[in-house]
Amino acid sequence: MVALGLVTIAVVGFIFWLGRAGEPEGVMPGTNVPEITTTSSTSEPVAGPAVFPSPRIHAQAAFDADAGTVVLFGGQTRSGVPVDGTWLFRLDDGRWSIPADEGRPPPPPRVGHAMVYVDSLQATLLYGGGRQYVFAGDCLIAYCPNSSLADTWLLESEGSTWRLLDIGDAPGPRYGQAIAYDSQSDRVVLFGGIGPDLENSGGDSVLGDTWIFDPGAGAWEQAEVPTAPGPRVFSDMVYDPQTDLIYLFGGMSETNLGDAGLWAFDVDANEWTLVETADGPDPRWLHQLDLDTLTGKLVMIGGRVRTETGAVDNPIVRDAPTDEVWLFDTVAGSWEAGPPLPGPIFAHASVGTDSGVVGWIFGSLHRFDVDTGTWLDLDERG
């Protein structure tokens, strides 16, 4: 069973809202912006006010390198209701658009899903997630039957339409899992999350399994690894082409203890390794870990940090959002603290792009300049 403390912390976390204060839910016309022509890759231009995604947490982002587009999907609004809808942000013109479904409906609403762009498929892959999270009626996801999803979707770059894959064996229902794409091996790796406990039909468990998706075969396979990170939920991981490794950091376990270890997964060797580092970040979860292609460094943004104060034999444990930004040099194997965020954030969405790391933070899309430590608001509202 998932420890009650995990759910309690998540509920407290929802009080901290990442969107801009006072914005209504749903599709929001731009405020004080001129009439413009918005476009999507599958529809004719539509004249009207600019539109933007509503404030949300637990959304996921991916970068479609072929289209030069940031893809944002899902998440949860202020009222606690998961949302659907696919949003595309073109880096070249700084505009959001909603693609037409062309008779192929998108995935249903969800939170805590995993999403990554797969070069060989020229498509964004989405897996799993939860129908309910935090508050949904009178139900918490950890205690709602059949609330997790186990579906695999592809958002094709050409046409920007979704396609549900018919897959037999898969990682199973879960949410809060980490995902990354190894472009050299052409494999998608998924780790952990929360899903049904096969030995206990009455609840979910924090998972510690490793799954690999072969884009060519269109199939998932569980990796039998000799050692692995411990079970965890809401960690994050990213692929680094310089070392040809997938890096994973953080997450929350069933005992609510954050993990400060940095792990690396070698797809070809089918092996997890704990990376020895010094003076790194504190344990955290609900953060983001991305690759800044301009500097070749990993960028870790925000999250919730577990700290202990008071007596050693009777510590006071706190779990609070952080404004920290950390940079990891994969070649040197060292962490360094980066310039802090404008404010603490968690459960946000970010992704590495050709122009640097782009994050859905504080209710709009920003790009992080590693050299200057500044955040540039990319939305037309900014």
ZAZAFI-970241 format. One record per residue (C-alpha): x, y, z. Coordinates in Angstrom, 2 decimals. Example, Ala and Ser with C-alpha at 12.3 -4.5 7.8 and 13.67 -1.06 7.14 Angstrom:
[[12.30, -4.50, 7.80]]
[[13.67, -1.06, 7.14]]
This chain:
[[0.00, 0.00, 0.00]]
[[1.10, 3.57, -0.60]]
[[2.03, 5.18, 2.68]]
[[-0.56, 7.68, 3.86]]
[[2.16, 10.27, 4.34]]
[[2.84, 10.30, 0.61]]
[[-0.74, 11.17, -0.19]]
[[-0.90, 13.75, 2.58]]
[[2.17, 15.55, 1.27]]
[[0.69, 15.58, -2.22]]
[[-2.51, 17.15, -0.94]]
[[-0.56, 19.89, 0.83]]
[[1.46, 20.42, -2.34]]
[[-1.64, 21.18, -4.35]]
[[-2.21, 24.32, -2.31]]
[[0.86, 25.88, -3.92]]
[[-0.37, 26.89, -7.35]]
[[2.05, 27.34, -10.23]]
[[-0.23, 29.30, -12.53]]
[[-0.66, 33.02, -12.57]]
[[-2.98, 34.21, -9.83]]
[[-6.49, 35.09, -10.83]]
[[-6.52, 33.42, -14.24]]
[[-9.71, 31.52, -15.06]]
[[-9.71, 27.87, -16.02]]
[[-10.13, 26.62, -19.56]]
[[-8.85, 28.22, -22.75]]
[[-7.91, 31.79, -21.97]]
[[-7.92, 34.60, -24.53]]
[[-4.76, 36.64, -24.26]]
[[-5.07, 39.71, -22.06]]
[[-4.20, 43.05, -23.65]]
[[-2.86, 41.41, -26.80]]
[[-3.80, 42.37, -30.34]]
[[-5.94, 40.24, -32.61]]
[[-3.66, 37.76, -34.35]]
[[-3.97, 34.75, -36.61]]
[[-3.41, 31.47, -34.82]]
[[-2.53, 28.33, -36.73]]
[[-2.16, 24.62, -36.20]]
[[-0.45, 22.09, -38.39]]
[[-3.75, 20.42, -39.31]]
[[-6.15, 23.32, -39.76]]
[[-6.54, 26.54, -41.67]]
[[-5.46, 29.75, -39.89]]
[[-8.15, 31.10, -37.59]]
[[-8.39, 34.81, -36.94]]
[[-9.05, 35.84, -33.37]]
[[-7.43, 36.61, -30.04]]
[[-4.39, 34.63, -29.01]]
[[-5.11, 31.57, -26.89]]
[[-3.00, 29.96, -24.19]]
[[-3.18, 26.86, -22.00]]
[[-4.87, 27.36, -18.65]]
[[-2.80, 27.25, -15.43]]
[[-2.20, 23.63, -14.42]]
[[0.08, 21.30, -12.51]]
[[1.18, 17.75, -13.35]]
[[1.12, 18.43, -17.10]]
[[3.85, 16.94, -19.29]]
[[5.94, 18.49, -22.05]]
[[7.97, 17.08, -24.93]]
[[9.98, 18.70, -27.71]]
[[9.13, 17.75, -31.27]]
[[12.52, 18.36, -32.87]]
[[11.22, 17.82, -36.40]]
[[8.51, 20.47, -36.09]]
[[10.40, 22.76, -33.69]]
[[7.41, 22.58, -31.36]]
[[6.94, 22.16, -27.62]]
[[4.05, 19.77, -26.92]]
[[2.05, 20.27, -23.70]]
[[-0.61, 17.77, -22.66]]
[[-2.84, 17.06, -19.67]]
[[-2.47, 18.20, -16.10]]
[[-4.80, 19.33, -13.35]]
[[-6.65, 22.59, -12.79]]
[[-7.33, 24.50, -9.59]]
[[-10.51, 22.52, -9.02]]
[[-8.55, 19.24, -9.03]]
[[-10.01, 17.98, -12.30]]
[[-7.63, 16.38, -14.84]]
[[-7.72, 18.00, -18.27]]
[[-7.10, 16.80, -21.80]]
[[-6.25, 18.89, -24.82]]
[[-3.03, 19.12, -26.80]]
[[-1.19, 22.43, -26.97]]
[[1.61, 23.18, -29.41]]
[[4.08, 26.05, -29.01]]
[[6.24, 26.96, -32.00]]
[[9.59, 28.31, -30.93]]
[[10.06, 30.22, -34.18]]
[[6.97, 32.43, -33.88]]
[[6.17, 32.23, -30.16]]
[[2.53, 31.21, -30.56]]
[[0.35, 28.52, -29.05]]
[[-2.07, 26.50, -31.17]]
[[-4.50, 23.63, -30.73]]
[[-4.23, 20.95, -33.44]]
[[-7.37, 19.65, -35.10]]
[[-8.09, 16.01, -34.23]]
[[-8.97, 15.04, -37.82]]
[[-11.45, 12.48, -36.49]]
[[-8.82, 10.86, -34.28]]
[[-9.56, 11.87, -30.69]]
[[-6.70, 12.63, -28.27]]
[[-5.94, 10.66, -25.11]]
[[-8.50, 11.12, -22.31]]
[[-7.77, 13.59, -19.47]]
[[-4.95, 12.55, -17.13]]
[[-2.25, 13.66, -14.72]]
[[1.13, 12.21, -13.79]]
[[1.66, 10.66, -17.22]]
[[5.01, 10.27, -18.99]]
[[5.82, 11.83, -22.36]]
[[8.92, 11.96, -24.60]]
[[9.71, 12.60, -28.26]]
[[10.99, 9.61, -30.27]]
[[13.19, 10.62, -33.20]]
[[12.84, 7.40, -35.18]]
[[9.05, 7.60, -35.10]]
[[8.87, 11.35, -35.59]]
[[6.27, 11.27, -32.87]]
[[5.74, 12.07, -29.19]]
[[5.11, 8.98, -27.06]]
[[2.76, 9.19, -24.06]]
[[2.32, 6.45, -21.48]]
[[-0.11, 5.98, -18.60]]
[[-1.06, 8.52, -15.98]]
[[-3.95, 8.86, -13.56]]
[[-7.60, 9.73, -14.10]]
[[-7.71, 11.25, -10.62]]
[[-5.08, 12.87, -8.46]]
[[-5.15, 14.70, -5.15]]
[[-8.87, 15.61, -4.90]]
[[-11.37, 14.19, -7.40]]
[[-14.77, 14.13, -5.76]]
[[-14.25, 12.34, -2.45]]
[[-11.51, 10.10, -3.81]]
[[-7.73, 10.08, -3.55]]
[[-5.99, 8.32, -6.42]]
[[-4.20, 5.87, -4.11]]
[[-7.55, 4.56, -2.96]]
[[-9.61, 4.82, -6.16]]
[[-10.02, 1.53, -8.03]]
[[-9.03, 1.55, -11.70]]
[[-7.79, 5.14, -11.54]]
[[-4.41, 4.56, -13.25]]
[[-3.96, 4.15, -17.00]]
[[-1.81, 1.76, -19.03]]
[[-2.19, 3.06, -22.57]]
[[0.52, 3.99, -25.08]]
[[-0.17, 6.87, -27.49]]
[[1.76, 8.53, -30.30]]
[[1.34, 12.16, -31.39]]
[[2.66, 12.19, -34.94]]
[[4.77, 15.17, -35.93]]
[[3.22, 15.30, -39.37]]
[[-0.41, 16.21, -38.91]]
[[-0.21, 16.47, -35.10]]
[[-2.80, 13.75, -34.58]]
[[-2.86, 11.12, -31.83]]
[[-2.83, 7.37, -32.39]]
[[-3.49, 4.73, -29.72]]
[[-1.11, 1.78, -30.06]]
[[-2.48, -1.74, -29.75]]
[[0.10, -3.27, -27.41]]
[[-0.16, -6.52, -25.50]]
[[2.39, -6.63, -22.70]]
[[3.06, -3.19, -21.23]]
[[4.32, -1.67, -17.96]]
[[0.80, -1.79, -16.54]]
[[-1.35, 0.95, -14.97]]
[[0.71, 3.64, -13.23]]
[[1.25, 7.35, -12.75]]
[[4.25, 9.42, -11.66]]
[[6.71, 7.36, -13.70]]
[[9.90, 8.72, -15.30]]
[[10.67, 8.37, -19.01]]
[[13.54, 9.14, -21.42]]
[[14.53, 8.34, -25.01]]
[[18.00, 7.02, -25.88]]
[[18.47, 8.26, -29.44]]
[[21.64, 6.26, -30.12]]
[[20.06, 2.95, -29.10]]
[[16.61, 4.02, -30.34]]
[[14.91, 2.87, -27.16]]
[[12.47, 4.51, -24.72]]
[[13.12, 3.72, -21.04]]
[[10.42, 3.98, -18.35]]
[[11.03, 3.64, -14.63]]
[[8.94, 3.46, -11.45]]
[[5.74, 5.29, -10.60]]
[[2.73, 4.13, -8.61]]
[[0.55, 1.27, -9.81]]
[[-1.58, -1.64, -8.65]]
[[0.06, -3.99, -6.20]]
[[-0.14, -7.43, -7.82]]
[[0.15, -9.07, -4.42]]
[[-2.46, -6.84, -2.80]]
[[-5.58, -6.11, -4.84]]
[[-6.71, -3.51, -2.33]]
[[-4.28, -0.75, -3.24]]
[[-1.30, 0.60, -5.14]]
[[2.44, 0.40, -4.51]]
[[5.44, 2.52, -5.41]]
[[7.20, 0.70, -8.24]]
[[10.86, 0.15, -9.06]]
[[10.74, -1.70, -12.38]]
[[12.50, -0.79, -15.63]]
[[10.70, -1.10, -18.97]]
[[12.05, -0.58, -22.50]]
[[10.02, 0.33, -25.57]]
[[11.33, -0.68, -29.01]]
[[9.95, 1.83, -31.55]]
[[10.69, -0.47, -34.47]]
[[8.79, -3.41, -33.00]]
[[6.19, -1.21, -31.30]]
[[6.51, -3.27, -28.11]]
[[7.35, -2.89, -24.42]]
[[9.62, -5.34, -22.58]]
[[10.56, -5.40, -18.91]]
[[14.30, -5.18, -18.39]]
[[15.82, -7.76, -16.07]]
[[18.51, -5.66, -14.42]]
[[20.97, -6.93, -11.77]]
[[20.63, -3.73, -9.73]]
[[18.42, -0.67, -9.93]]
[[17.31, 2.46, -8.07]]
[[14.83, 1.75, -5.31]]
[[11.09, 2.06, -5.99]]
[[10.04, 5.69, -6.37]]
[[7.40, 8.02, -7.77]]
[[7.74, 11.48, -9.33]]
[[11.45, 11.20, -10.04]]
[[12.71, 12.42, -13.40]]
[[15.25, 11.28, -15.95]]
[[16.83, 12.44, -19.20]]
[[19.17, 11.10, -21.87]]
[[22.65, 12.57, -22.38]]
[[24.22, 11.88, -25.82]]
[[27.73, 12.82, -24.62]]
[[27.93, 9.85, -22.27]]
[[25.21, 7.78, -24.02]]
[[23.51, 7.32, -20.65]]
[[20.08, 8.03, -19.17]]
[[20.28, 9.87, -15.83]]
[[17.68, 9.63, -13.06]]
[[17.42, 11.74, -9.91]]
[[15.13, 11.98, -6.91]]
[[11.63, 10.71, -6.31]]
[[9.65, 9.63, -3.28]]
[[9.57, 6.13, -1.84]]
[[6.89, 4.36, 0.19]]
[[8.60, 5.49, 3.38]]
[[8.44, 9.12, 2.18]]
[[12.23, 9.40, 2.21]]
[[13.64, 11.31, -0.74]]
[[16.61, 9.84, -2.60]]
[[19.57, 12.12, -3.34]]
[[21.43, 9.60, -5.47]]
[[22.06, 10.16, -9.18]]
[[21.63, 6.99, -11.21]]
[[22.72, 6.26, -14.80]]
[[21.23, 3.61, -17.09]]
[[23.12, 2.11, -20.01]]
[[20.57, 0.73, -22.48]]
[[23.05, -1.38, -24.44]]
[[24.55, -2.92, -21.29]]
[[21.12, -3.14, -19.61]]
[[22.67, -1.81, -16.41]]
[[21.95, 0.80, -13.72]]
[[24.91, 2.46, -11.96]]
[[24.91, 4.79, -8.96]]
[[26.99, 7.85, -9.93]]
[[29.40, 8.96, -7.24]]
[[29.06, 12.72, -6.75]]
[[29.86, 15.22, -4.01]]
[[28.15, 18.38, -2.78]]
[[25.00, 17.74, -4.78]]
[[21.35, 18.70, -4.30]]
[[19.19, 17.53, -1.40]]
[[16.60, 14.78, -1.91]]
[[13.54, 15.97, -3.83]]
[[10.56, 14.91, -5.89]]
[[8.14, 16.56, -8.35]]
[[11.14, 18.29, -9.96]]
[[12.26, 18.36, -13.60]]
[[15.56, 17.12, -15.06]]
[[16.40, 18.20, -18.61]]
[[19.36, 18.47, -20.98]]
[[20.53, 21.92, -22.00]]
[[21.86, 21.24, -25.50]]
[[23.65, 24.60, -25.65]]
[[25.97, 23.78, -22.73]]
[[25.67, 19.99, -22.63]]
[[24.70, 20.13, -18.94]]
[[21.75, 18.58, -17.14]]
[[19.44, 21.18, -15.58]]
[[17.33, 20.28, -12.55]]
[[14.52, 22.70, -11.76]]
[[12.43, 23.12, -8.60]]
[[10.58, 20.28, -6.90]]
[[9.71, 19.54, -3.31]]
[[12.65, 19.13, -0.95]]
[[12.64, 17.08, 2.22]]
[[14.54, 18.67, 5.10]]
[[15.10, 17.75, 8.74]]
[[15.59, 20.18, 11.62]]
[[15.67, 19.84, 15.38]]
[[17.18, 17.08, 17.45]]
[[18.92, 14.22, 15.70]]
[[16.92, 11.62, 17.63]]
[[13.63, 13.48, 17.10]]
[[13.86, 15.49, 13.87]]
[[11.17, 17.71, 12.44]]
[[10.61, 16.62, 8.86]]
[[9.35, 19.16, 6.35]]
[[8.47, 18.86, 2.69]]
[[8.39, 22.19, 0.87]]
[[8.71, 23.53, -2.68]]
[[12.07, 24.94, -3.68]]
[[13.38, 27.62, -6.03]]
[[16.66, 25.78, -6.57]]
[[18.25, 25.16, -9.96]]
[[21.10, 22.65, -10.17]]
[[23.46, 21.93, -13.07]]
[[25.23, 18.60, -13.62]]
[[28.25, 18.22, -15.87]]
[[28.04, 14.63, -17.11]]
[[31.62, 14.62, -18.41]]
[[33.18, 16.02, -15.22]]
[[30.67, 14.17, -13.03]]
[[29.99, 17.18, -10.82]]
[[27.03, 19.24, -9.59]]
[[26.94, 23.02, -9.24]]
[[24.19, 25.24, -7.89]]
[[22.64, 27.45, -10.54]]
[[20.84, 30.78, -10.13]]
[[17.53, 30.33, -8.28]]
[[14.09, 30.57, -9.82]]
[[11.95, 33.68, -9.28]]
[[10.03, 31.61, -6.73]]
[[9.58, 28.02, -5.53]]
[[7.81, 25.64, -7.90]]
[[6.96, 21.95, -8.20]]
[[4.86, 19.64, -10.41]]
[[5.70, 21.85, -13.38]]
[[6.62, 20.77, -16.91]]
[[9.86, 21.45, -18.78]]
[[11.89, 19.99, -21.63]]
[[15.20, 20.46, -23.40]]
[[14.95, 22.04, -26.87]]
[[17.33, 23.21, -29.60]]
[[17.15, 26.65, -27.98]]
[[17.79, 25.47, -24.42]]
[[15.57, 24.29, -21.59]]
[[11.97, 25.50, -21.86]]
[[9.63, 25.27, -18.87]]
[[5.91, 25.71, -18.22]]
[[6.32, 27.70, -15.01]]
[[4.23, 30.39, -13.32]]
[[1.45, 29.99, -15.87]]
[[3.42, 30.56, -19.08]]
[[6.32, 29.21, -21.10]]
[[9.85, 30.36, -20.24]]
[[13.31, 29.62, -21.60]]
[[16.24, 29.29, -19.22]]
[[19.54, 30.91, -20.17]]
[[22.17, 28.88, -18.32]]
[[24.94, 31.42, -18.88]]
[[23.06, 34.41, -17.48]]
[[20.71, 32.55, -15.13]]
[[17.70, 34.41, -16.47]]
[[14.24, 33.18, -17.48]]
[[12.74, 34.64, -20.66]]
[[8.95, 34.58, -21.00]]
[[8.28, 33.20, -24.48]]
[[4.50, 33.66, -24.51]]
[[3.08, 36.68, -26.32]]
[[1.57, 37.69, -23.00]]
[[5.09, 38.27, -21.66]]
